[in-house]
Amino acid sequence: MSVQPCPRRVAMISVHTSPLERPGTGDAGGLNVYVVETAKHLARAGVEVEVFTRRTTAAQPETVELMPGVLVRHVDAGPFEGLGKDDLPGQLCAFTVGVQRIGAAQPEGYFDLVHSHYWLSGQVAWLAADRWQVPLVHSMHTMARVKNAQLAEGDRPEPPGREIGEEQVVRAATWLVANTDREADELIDLYDADPAKVRVIPPGVDLETFTPGDRAAAREAVGLPADAEVLLFVGRIQPLKAPDVLVRAAAELLRHDPSRRERLVVAVLGGPSGSGLDHPEALADLVDELDLADVVRLVPPVERAELAQWYRAADLLAVPSYNESFGLVAVEAQACGTPVVAAAVGGLPTAVGDGGALVEGHDPHDWAHALGDLLNDPERRTTLAEQAVAHAASYGWERTTERLLELYRAACHGDSASGADKQAHLTGIPKAVIP
């Protein structure tokens, strides 16, 4: 009898954000990119992927084929409109029912493995993996205890219920995927994760879309002056991502050198998200307050091909976040030949490498100094740009997917550092009674 390859089919759980959404809108961001790219590359490697996500509009069909081998399943869980990410813990039971019913309609052994993304998905995947008797691989992407230790002004702390939920998923998972060594340490130190079941697998970047190109042509394509000094921010507009730090730093640059106003452009690409939805006009109000309406351009999220043009058009990408588990936009910009100035937090030192500069803290004066130094030193920017392209080249999604496949195969074959304890962690969780 021939041995079937494993995994043949993976269930990916992404409750709160669909891989079909455009990054930079609502809760869509790097997690979406991660799910889409790994699913596509797994399919190209011969592994089918089904992604389960919450239906948010009546127009969304039950299933969407993203490409051959990748199916997105929309699951009903609560009303289509009006629910934010913070409301979704109350819909996890409904979502789990939907996932279990879909699974029950398939032949036995249909899924070989479950990979969940973010703690909400981990809660669902915990029960799905137990029901289907398959391994659970989990990626945190962000962690409550890390975020709460580095809160931005005006941001809301994550509730204790999330911390408890994350602890449960950490205990239940067969394997935990960390983006960086630092995230692995945080899992171990803050959540008491078994070090033997934590695997560091950095995310990737689409090296076909994000490539170096002619800056003048890129500026013409996105409507920027050819001779401008362009600072770029890409991300969701919320306190955690701190676009206000860049805006305030721009004001400092102009205070020290008023003549710079004639050539400085600060482009902010993204839409309000999370606690940023509490005051969606806050950034625009700050721009007006600082008299920067002629300098700052607020641009809604764009498609990936256009985003690559914005990266190419910029002199520098600023990533002033209070925390990032990795910082995918930093590597995307570097792949386009644009150096990065980033906060020295979370996974950003790893993402930036030698393709940019790090800033300690979020003082606009310090940011103005770091940005101004590089704007005033084109030779150093050229060197950093060359190093950035080389650095980003090591982060292709093919490499990420190869390492994920190695982990999946280990999980399929029972190679779990904590396999003996897994059932103990599930004690008290009854088998699902859903048909």
MARTOR-95323 format. One record per atom (N, C-alpha, C, O): x, y, z. Coordinates in steps of 0.1 Angstrom, whole numbers, plus 5000, padded with zeros to 4 digits. Layout:
N
XYZ;...
This chain:
435
500949885000;500050005000;500950125000;501850145008;500650224991;501450344990;501050435002;499950445006;502050515006;501850605017;501450745011;502150795003;500250795016;499850925011;500651035017;501051035028;500951135008;501751245013;500951325023;499651325023;501651385032;500951465043;501751595045;502951585047;501151705045;499651725044;499251735029;499951775020;498051675027;497351695014;496451815014;496351885004;495851845026;494951955026;495052025040;494951955050;495152155040;495252225053;494052325054;493652385045;493452325066;492452425070;493152545076;493752525087;493052655070;493552785076;492352855082;491352875076;492452905094;491452985101;491853125102;492953155108;491053215097;491353355098;489953425101;489353475092;489553425114;488153465117;487953615113;486953645107;488753705118;488453845119;488753925106;488254035105;489453865097;489853935085;489953845073;490653735074;489353875062;489353795050;490653815042;491053925040;491153705036;492353715027;491953795014;492853835007;490653805012;490153875000;490154025002;489954104992;490254075014;490254225017;491554285013;492654225014;491454415009;492654485006;493354535019;492754595027;494654495020;495454545032;495354695034;495454765024;495254735046;495154875049;493754925051;493555045055;492754835049;491354875051;490854795063;491154675064;490154855072;489554785084;490654715091;491654785095;490454585094;491454515101;492354435092;493154355097;492354465079;493154395070;494554455070;494754575069;495554365070;496954415070;497854305067;497654225058;499054295074;500054195071;499554055073;499953965065;498654035082;498053895084;497353845071;497553735067;496653935065;495953895052;496953855042;496853755035;498053935040;499053905030;499653775033;499953695024;499953745046;500553625050;499653505046;500153405040;498353515049;497453405046;497353375031;497453265026;497253485024;497053475009;498353415003;498253324995;499453465007;500753425000;501153285004;501553204995;500953245017;501353115020;500353015014;500752905010;499053045014;498052955008;498452934993;498352824988;498753044986;499053034971;500252944969;500352854961;501352964977;502552894975;502452744980;503052654974;501552724990;501352584994;500552514982;500952394979;499652574976;498952514965;499852484954;499752374947;500752574951;501752544940;502652434944;503252364935;502852404957;503652294961;502752164962;503352054966;501552164958;500652054958;499852024970;499251924972;499752124979;498952114991;497752204990;497852324988;496552144990;495352224990;495052295003;495452245014;494552415002;494252505013;492852555013;492352605002;492152545024;490852605025;490952705037;491252665048;490552825034;490652935044;489252965049;488352995041;489052955062;487752985068;487853135074;488653165082;486853215069;486853355074;485353395076;484453335070;485153495084;483753535087;483153615076;483753705070;481953585072;481153655062;480753795068;480253805079;481153895060;480854035065;479854115056;479454225060;479454055045;478354115037;477554005031;478053885029;476254035028;475353935022;475853895008;475453785003;476553985002;476953964988;478053854987;478353804976;478753824998;479853734997;479353594995;478553545003;479853524985;479353384983;479953294994;480853325001;479353174995;479853075005;481253035002;482053025012;481653024990;483052984986;483553074975;482853114966;484853104975;485553174964;486853094962;487653074971;487053064949;488352994945;489353104943;489253174932;490253124952;491353224950;492253194938;492653274931;492553064937;493253004926;493152854927;492652804938;493452774917;493352634918;494152584931;495352604932;493352514940;493952464952;493852544964;494152504975;493252674962;492952754974;491552804973;491052874964;490752764984;489352794985;489152874997;489652845008;488452984996;488053075007;486653045011;485753055002;486353005023;485052975028;484553085037;485153105047;483353145034;482753245042;481853175052;480853105048;482053205065;481253145075;480353245082;480753355086;479053215083;478153305090;478353295105;478353195111;478553415111;478753435125;478453575129;479253665129;477153595133;476753725137;476253805125;476453765114;475753925128;475354015117;476454055108;477654065112;476154075095;477154105085;477854245088;479054255087;477054345092;477554475094;477654505109;476954455117;478554605112;478454665126;479354595136;479354645148;479954485133;480854415143;482254445140;482754425129;482954495150;484454515149;485154395155;484454305160;486454395154;487254285159;486954255174;486954145179;486754365182;486554355196;485254285199;485054235211;484354285190;483054225192;483054075189;482054005193;484054025183;484053885178;484153775188;483753665185;484753795200;484753685209;483353625212;483253505214;482353715211;480953665213;480453585201;479353535203;481153585190;480653515178;481553385175;481253325165;482453355184;483353245182;482553105182;482853015174;481553105190;480752975191;480052955177;480052845172;479353065172;478653055160;479653025148;479352945140;480853085148;481853055138;482252915139;482452845128;482552865151;482952725153;481952625148;482252525141;480652655150;479552575145;479652565130;479552455124;479852675124;479952685109;481052595104;480952525094;482252615110;483452535106;483152385108;483552305099;482652355119;482352205122;481352145112;481552035108;480352225109;479352165099;479952145086;479652045079;480852245081;481552225069;482452105069;482452025060;483152085080;484051975082;483251845082;483751745076;482051845088;481251715089;480751675076;480451555074;480651765067;480051735053;481151675044;480851635033;482451665049;483551615041;483851475045;483451425056;484551395037;484951265040;485851265053;486451365055;485851155060;486651145072;488151165067;488551105057;488951235075;490351255072;490551365061;491551365055;489551445059;489551545048;490751645050;491451675041;490851695062;491851785066;492951715073;492751635082;494251745070;495351685077;495851765088;496651715097;495551895088;496151985097;495352115097;494752155087;495352185109;494752315110;495852425113;496652395122;495852535106;496752645109;495952765112;495252815103;495952815124;495152935128;496053055129;497253055132;495453175126;496153305126;495353395135;494253435133;496053445146;495553535156;494753455166;494253345163;494653515178;494153435189;492653395187;492253285191;491853485181;490453445179;490353315170;489553225173;491153315160;491153195151;491753075159;491252955157;492653095168;493252985176;492152915184;492252795186;491252995190;490152945198;489252845190;488952735194;488952885177;488152805169;488952685164;488452575164;490252705160;491052595155;491352495166;491452375163;491352535179;491552445190;490552335190;490852215191;489252375189;488152275189;488152205176;487852085176;488352265164;488352195151;489352085151;489151975147;490652125155;491652025155;491351905164;491651785161;490751935176;490351825185;489251735179;489251615180;488251805172;487151725166;487751635154;487351525153;488551695146;489151625135;490351535138;490751465130;490751545150;491951475155;493151495146;493751395140;493451625144;494651655135;495451755143;494951815153;496751775139;497551875146;497152015144;496452055134;497452105154;497152245154;498452325153;499252315162;498652405142;499752495141;499152635143;498152665137;499752715151;499152845154;500252955152;501352945157;499753065146;500653195145;499853305152;498753335149;500553365162;499953465170;499753595162;498653665163;500753635155;500753765147;500853885157;501753965155;500053895167;500253995177;499853935191;499053835191;500353985202;500053935215;499654045224;500254155225;498654015232;498054115241;499054165251;499154285253;499854075257;500754125267;501954205262;502454295268;502254185249;503254265243;502754405240;503354505242;501554405234;500854535230;500654615243;500854735243;500154555254;499754635266;501054685272;500954795279;502154625270;503454685276;503954805268;504854865273;503454825256;503954935247;502755015241;502855045229;501755045249;500655115244;500955255239;501655325246;500355285228;500455425223;499455515231;498455465236;499755645231;498855735238;497455735231;497455745218;496355715238;495055715232;494655575228;493455555224;495455475229;495155335225;494455265237;494755305248;493655165234;492955095244;493754965247;494254895238;493954935260;494654815264;493754685260;492554695260;494454585257;493754455254;493254395267;493854405277;492054345267;491354295279;492054165284;492654095277;491854135297;492354015303;491853885296;492553785295;490553895291;490053775284;490853735272;490953615269;491453835265;492253795254;493553735259;493953635253;494153785269;495353715275;495153575278;495953485276;493953555285;493653415289;493453325276;493953215276;492753385267;492453305254;493753275247;493953165242;494753365247;496053335241;496753225248;497353145242;496753235262;497353125270;496852995266;497552895265;495452985264;494852855261;495352805248;495652685246;495452895238;495852845225;497352805225;497652705218;498152875232;499552845233;499752705239;500552625234;498952675249;498952535255;498452435246;499052325245;497452465238;496752355230;497452335217;497352225212;498252425212;498852415199;499852305199;500652285208;499952225187;500952135185;502352205183;503352165188;502252305174;503352385171;502952535171;501852565168;503952625175;503652765174;504652825165;505852795165;504252905155;505052975146;505353115150;504353195152;506553155152;506953295155;507653355143;508353285136;507453485141;508053555130;509453585132;510253585122;509953605144;511253635147;511753575160;510953515168;513053575163;513553525175;512953595187;512653535198;512753725186;512153805196;510753755200;510353745211;509953735189;508553685192;508653545199;507753525207;509553465195;509653335201;509953355216;509453285224;510853445219;511253475233;509953525241;509753485252;509153605234;507953665241;506953555243;506353555254;506853455234;505953345236;506353265249;505553225257;507653245250;508153165261;508153235274;507753185284;508553365274;508653445286;507353495291;507053495303;506453535282;505153595286;504053495287;503053525294;504153385279;503053295278;503353155283;502653055281;504653135287;505053005292;504952895282;504652785285;505252935269;505252835258;506352735260;507452775264;506152615256;507152515256;508152555245;507852555234;509452585249;510352625239;510552525227;510852565216;510352395230;510552295220;509552295209;509752235199;508352355212;507352355201;507152495195;506152515188;508152585197;508152715190;509152715179;510352685181;508652745167;509452745155;509552885149;508452935146;510652935146;510853065140;510853055125;511752995119;509753115119;509653115104;509353255100;508153295101;510253335095;509953465091;508953475079;508953385071;508153575079;507253595067;508053625055;509253645055;507353635044;508053665031;507553795025;506753865031;508053815013;507653935005;507553884991;508253804986;506553944984;506353914970;507453984961;507254104958;508453904958;509553964951;509353984936;510254034929;508153944931;507853964917;507054104916;507254174906;506254134926;505554264926;506454374932;506454484926;507154354942;507954454949;509454444944;510154364949;509754524934;511054524928;511554664926;510754754926;512854684925;513354814923;512954864909;512654784900;512854994908;512355054895;512755204895;513355254904;512455264884;512855404881;512055494890;510755494890;512755574899;512055664908;511255774901;510055804905;511755834891;511055934884;509855884877;508755954878;509855764871;508655704865;507655674876;506455694874;508055624888;507155594898;506455724904;505255724906;507255824905;506655954910;505656004900;504556054904;505955994887;504956034877;503655954878;502556004877;503855824881;502655734881;501755764893;500555744892;502355804904;501455834916;501255984918;500656014928;501756064909;501356204910;502256284920;501756374926;503556254921;504456324930;505456404922;505856364911;505856514927;506856594920;508156524919;508556444928;508856534907;510056464905;511156504915;512056424918;511156634919;512256684927;511956684942;512656754950;510856624946;510356624960;511256534969;511856444965;511256564982;511756474993;510456404998;509656465004;510456274996;509156204999;509356105010;510256015010;508656125021;508556035032;507255965031;506156025029;507255835033;506055745031;505755675044;506655615051;504455665047;503955575057;502855485050;502055535043;502955355053;501955255048;501455175060;502255105066;500155175062;499555095073;498255145077;497755255072;497655075086;496355115091;496455245100;497455255107;495455325099;495555455107;494955425121;493755425123;495855405130;495455375144;496655405153;497755415148;496355435166;497455465175;498655375175;499855415176;498355245174;499455145174;500455165163;501655145165;500055205151;500855225140;501555365140;502555385133;501055455148;501655585150;501955675138;503055725138;501055685129;501355785118;501455925123;502156005116;500855955134;501056095140;502456125143;502856245143;503256025147;504656055150;505356105137;506156195138;505056045126;505656095113;505256235110;506056315106;503956265112;503456395109;504056495118;504456605113;504156465131;504856565140;506256575137;506856685138;506956475133;508356485129;508556575117;509456645116;507556565107;507656655096;507456795100;508156885094;506656825110;506556965115;507857005121;508257125119;508556915128;509856955133;510856985123;511657075124;510856895112;511756925101;511557065095;512557135092;510357105094;510057235088;510357345098;510757455093;510257315110;510557425120;512057455120;512457565121;512857345118;514357365118;514757425104;515757495103;514057395093;514457435080;513157475072;512657385065;512657595074;511357635067;511457625052;510457595045;512657635046;512757625031;512457485026;512157465014;512457385035;512157245031;510657235027;510357135020;509857325031;508457315028;508157305013;507257245008;509057365005;508857374991;509057234984;508557214973;509757144991;510057014985;509656894993;509656784988;509156915005;508856795014;507456745011;506456825011;507256615009;505956555008;505956435017;506856355017;504856435026;504656315035;503356245030;502256305031;503556125025;502356055020;502055945030;502855865034;500755945034;500255845044;499255765037;498155805034;499555635035;498655545028;497955445038;498655375045;496655455039;495955355047;494655415052;494355535049;493855335058;492555375063;492455345078;493155265084;491455415085;491355395099;490955255103;490255185096;491455205115;491255075119;491355065134;491955155140;490754965140;490854945155;490455065162;489355125159;491255105172;490855225180;490955355172;490455455177;491555345160;491555465151;490155495146;489955605142;489255395147;487855425142;487155515152;486155565149;487655525165;486955605175;487055755170;486155825173;488155795164;488355925159;488955925145;490155955143;488155885135;488755865122;489355985115;490155975106;488956105120;489456225114;490656285122;491156395119;491156205132;492156265141;493456295134;494056405137;493856215124;495056245117;494956365108;495856455108;493856375101;493556495093;493456625102;493956725097;492856605113;492856725122;494256765127;494556885128;495056665130;496456695134;497156765122;497956865125;496956725110;497656785099;497256935098;498057025095;495956965100;495457105100;496057185111;496457295110;496057115123;496557185135;498057225133;498357335138;498757145127;500257175125;500457255112;501657275108;499457285105;499557365092;500357295082;501357345076;500057165080;500757085071;499957035059;500256935052;498857095056;497957055046;498557055032;498256975023;499557145030;500257145017;501457045017;502057035006;501756975028;502856885028;502356735029;502956655023;501356715037;500856575040;499756535030;498756615028;499856425024;498856365015;498256245022;499056145024;497056245025;496356125030;495756045019;494856095012;496255925017;495855845005;495155715010;495755645018;494055685005;493355555009;494255435004;495055454995;493955315010;494755205006;494655174991;493655204984;495755124985;495755094971;496154954968;496554874977;495954904955;496254774951;497754754952;498554844953;498154624952;499554594955;500554654944;501554704947;500154644931;500954694921;501154844922;502254894920;500154924926;500255064928;501055094941;501855184942;500955004951;501655024963;503155014960;503955094966;503554924952;504954914948;505455044942;506655084944;504655104934;505055234928;505255344939;506155424938;504355344949;504555434960;505855414968;506655504971;506255284970;507455254976;508655304968;509555364973;508555274955;509655324946;509755474946;510855534944;508655544947;508655684946;509255754959;509655874958;509255684970;509655744983;511155744984;511855654979;511655844991;513055844995;513255755007;514255695009;512255765016;512355685029;510955635032;509955705030;510855515038;509655465044;509755475059;510855435065;508755535066;508755545080;507855445086;506655435082;508355375096;507455275103;507655305118;508455245125;506855405123;506955445137;506155365147;505755415158;505755245144;504755165152;505255145167;506455155169;504355135176;504655105190;504954955191;505654915201;504454875182;504854735182;504554675169;503554705162;505354585164;505154505152;505754365154;506954355159;504954265152;505554125153;506654105143;507554025145;506554175131;507554165121;507654295114;508754365116;506754345106;506754465099;506954445084;507954475079;505954385078;506054335064;506254455055;506954445045;505654575058;505854685049;507254725048;507754775037;508054705058;509454745058;510254665047;511054715040;509954535047;510654445037;510154475023;510854465013;508854505022;508254535008;508954665003;509354664991;509054765011;509754885007;511254855003;511754904993;511854775011;513254745008;513454674995;514354694988;512454584992;512554504980;512454604968;512854564957;511854714970;511654814959;512854914959;512855004951;513854894968;515054984969;514855104977;515655204975;513955104986;513655224995;514155185009;513655095015;515055265015;515455245029;514355275038;513355345035;514455215050;513455225061;513955295073;515055265078;513155385079;513455435092;512355385101;511155415099;512655305111;511655225119;511955245134;513055265138;510855225142;510955215156;511755085160;511454985154;512555095170;513354975174;512454895184;512854875195;511354835178;510454765187;510154635179;510254625167;509754525187;509254405182;510154345172;511354335174;509554305160;510354245150;510954335140;511554295130;510754465142;511254565132;512854565131;513254575119;513554545141;515054535139;515454425130;516354435122;514654305130;514954195121;514454235107;515254205098;513354295106;512754325093;513654425086;513854425074;514154525093;514954635087;516354585084;516954625073;516954515093;518354465091;519254585088;519254685095;520154565077;521054675074;520454765063;521254835056;519154755060;518554835050;517854955054;516955005048;518355015066;517655135071;518255175084;519355135088;517455245092;517955295105;516755275115;515655275111;517155265128;516255245138;516255365148;517255425150;515055395153;514855505162;514355445176;513355375176;515055485186;514555445200;513455545204;513655665204;512255485207;511255575212;510455635201;510555605189;509555725205;508555785195;508555945197;507556005193;509655995202;509756145203;509856205189;510756165181;508956295184;509056345171;510356415168;510856425157;510956475179;512356535177;513356435172;514156465163;513356315179;514256215175;513956165161;514956135153;512756155157;512356105144;512756205134;513256175123;512556335137;512956435127;514456435125;514856455114;515156415135;516656405134;517056285125;517856305116;516456175128;516856055120;516456065105;517256035096;515256115103;514756135089;515556245082;515956225070;515856355089;516556465083;517956425079;518456465069;518656355088;519956305085;520056225072;520956245064;519056145070;519156065058;518656145046;519256125035;517756235047;517356315036;518556405032;518656435020;519356445041;520456525038;521756455033;522756515030;521656325033;522856245029;522456145018;522256025021;522356185006;521956094995;522955984993;522455874989;524256004996;525155884994;524855775004;524855655000;524555815016;524155705026;522855645022;522755515023;521955715017;520655655012;520855555001;520255455001;521755594992;522055504981;522655374986;522355264982;523555384996;524155265002;523155175009;523055055007;522255245017;521155175024;520255105014;519754995016;519955175003;519055124993;519554994987;518854894985;520854994984;521554864979;521454754989;521154644986;521754795002;521654685012;520254645014;520054525018;519254735013;517854695015;517454595005;516754495008;517754614992;517354514982;517954384984;517354274983;519254374988;519954254991;519254185004;519054065004;518954265014;518254215026;516954155022;516654045027;516154225015;514754175012;514754055003;513853975004;515854034995;515953914986;515953784994;515553684988;516253785006;516253665014;514953635020;514753535028;513953715017;512553695024;511553655013;510353705015;511853585003;510753534994;509753445001;510153375010;508553444996;507553365002;507853214999;507353125007;508553184989;508953044986;509652984998;509452875002;510653065004;511353015015;510552995027;510652905035;509653095030;508653085041;507852955040;507652885049;507352935028;506452825026;507152685027;506652595032;508452685022;509252565024;509352525039;509252415042;509652625047;509852605061;508552565068;508452485077;507452625063;506152585069;505852445065;505352365073;506152405053;505852265049;506652165057;506152065060;507952205060;508752115069;508052095082;507951985088;507452205087;506852205100;505552125099;505252035108;504752145089;503552065087;503851915086;503051835092;504851885079;505151735077;505551675091;505151565094;506351755098;506651705112;505451685120;505351585127;504451785119;503251775127;502451655122;501851575131;502351635109;501551515104;502151385108;501351285111;503451375110;504051255113;504251235128;504951145133;503551325136;503551305150;504751355157;505051325169;505551435150;506851485156;506451615163;506751725158;505951595175;505551715184;506351705197;506351605204;506951815200;507751825212;506951805224;507451765235;505651835223;504751825235;503551735232;502551745239;503751645223;502651555219;502051485231;500851455231;502851435240;502351365252;501451445261;500651395268;501651575260;500951665269;499651715262;498851785269;499551695249;498451765242;497051735247;496251815249;496851605249;495551565254;495251625268;494151655272;496351635276;496151695289;495651835288;494851885296;496151905278;495752045276;494352055272;493652155274;493751945266;492451945261;491451895271;490251885268;491951855283;491051795293;489951895296;490252015299;488751845297;487651935300;486952005288;485952065290;487551985276;486952035264;486251915257;486951825252;484951905258;484251795252;484351785237;484551895231;484151675231;484051655217;482851745212;481851745219;483051805201;481951885196;480751795193;480951685188;479551845195;478351765193;477651805181;476451775178;478351885172;477751935160;477751825150;478751755148;476651795143;476651685133;477451715121;477551635112;
